[in-house]
Amino acid sequence: MNRNNGNRGEELAADIRRQFGTEATKRFLRTLPAFSTEADIPDRFRDLLDRLDGIEASMAGSDRRQ
């Protein structure tokens, strides 16, 4: 087994994460029913989703700075 295989796997994983984080991909996924939220979800779940969005946005911002 080649020592570069582990590094290539990490690079591939990082590339996939980067592509899933692009605005174009996010926009596309929002159009799919499986990735949309119901309008009548309880407020506590909406609050949790908002917190998750905020955390993801801050993590994406920190990834760009590295």
C-alpha positions as CSV (number, residue, x, y, z in Angstrom):
1,M,0.0,0.0,0.0
2,N,1.3,3.4,-0.9
3,R,1.8,6.0,1.8
4,N,0.1,8.7,-0.4
5,N,-3.3,6.9,-0.3
6,G,-4.1,8.3,3.1
7,N,-3.2,11.8,2.0
8,R,-5.2,11.4,-1.2
9,G,-8.2,10.3,0.8
10,E,-7.9,13.4,3.0
11,E,-7.6,15.7,0.0
12,L,-10.7,14.1,-1.6
13,A,-12.7,14.4,1.6
14,A,-11.7,18.1,1.9
15,D,-12.6,18.7,-1.8
16,I,-16.0,17.1,-1.3
17,R,-16.7,19.2,1.8
18,R,-15.7,22.3,-0.1
19,Q,-18.0,21.5,-3.0
20,F,-20.9,20.8,-0.7
21,G,-20.4,24.1,0.9
22,T,-20.6,26.2,-2.2
23,E,-23.6,28.5,-2.6
24,A,-24.6,26.9,-5.9
25,T,-24.8,23.5,-4.3
26,K,-26.7,24.9,-1.3
27,R,-29.1,26.6,-3.6
28,F,-29.7,23.4,-5.5
29,L,-30.2,21.3,-2.4
30,R,-32.7,23.7,-1.1
31,T,-34.9,23.0,-4.1
32,L,-35.0,19.2,-3.4
33,P,-37.9,18.1,-1.1
34,A,-35.6,16.0,1.1
35,F,-33.6,19.0,2.1
36,S,-36.4,21.5,2.7
37,T,-37.9,22.2,6.1
38,E,-41.6,22.0,6.8
39,A,-43.2,25.4,7.4
40,D,-45.1,24.2,10.5
41,I,-42.2,22.7,12.6
42,P,-42.2,23.6,16.3
43,D,-40.3,26.8,17.3
44,R,-37.8,24.8,19.4
45,F,-36.7,22.8,16.3
46,R,-36.6,25.9,14.1
47,D,-34.3,27.5,16.8
48,L,-32.1,24.5,16.8
49,L,-31.9,24.6,13.0
50,D,-31.0,28.3,13.1
51,R,-28.2,27.6,15.6
52,L,-26.9,24.8,13.4
53,D,-26.9,27.1,10.4
54,G,-25.0,29.7,12.4
55,I,-22.4,27.2,13.5
56,E,-22.0,25.8,10.0
57,A,-21.5,29.4,8.6
58,S,-18.9,30.2,11.2
59,M,-17.0,27.0,10.5
60,A,-17.1,27.6,6.8
61,G,-15.7,31.1,7.4
62,S,-12.9,29.7,9.5
63,D,-12.1,27.2,6.8
64,R,-11.6,29.9,4.2
65,R,-9.1,31.8,6.5
66,Q,-6.8,28.8,6.7
